[in-house]
Amino acid sequence: PNDGLALEIVYRAPSELSSGRRRLRKPNKRQDTAIRAAITKFGNLNPILIDTDGRIICGEARWRAAMDLGLDKVPTTTIAHLNEAQLRLYRIAETRIVELSEWDEEALKLEFTELANLDLGLDFSLELTGFSTSEIDNLLVETDHAESDRPLRFAHAPVCRRGDTWRLGDHRLHCS
């Protein structure tokens, strides 16, 4: 199937695309928010895979995010060498196969630790990875199971210090 296969990225208006035959994954507000943030900060880097009729094979969440952001054009790649049944199988495989892997938590911890010590600029934060602050903190917390009475040690500098006050909408949180 790869003989002579040459994929090309073509920019199209999101309105030229349509949802796939069936929505196999349920929309997720957290994912949609993360994708919008990533597109806003990094650019729209992943092409949406479509069939020859403009139906989305893979990338429906990126398509929704592009429409929410009011983007004029999105990168697309047309898959023309597969028949309808093969496209349906590929769509499931592309979505499912990534779920079969697991995070290497030690490597991920090192990556977050190094990134936490870099100046990412005011417009960038670790949450752009799709991980929540609490998930990142849980990953970076080092515990000594043999001495459970010892306080937790963090692998990165604390975000909050004694005396800090955080404004949370109409509320305030004071660290004492």
Disulfide bonds with the S-S distance in Angstrom:
Cys160-Cys175 2.37
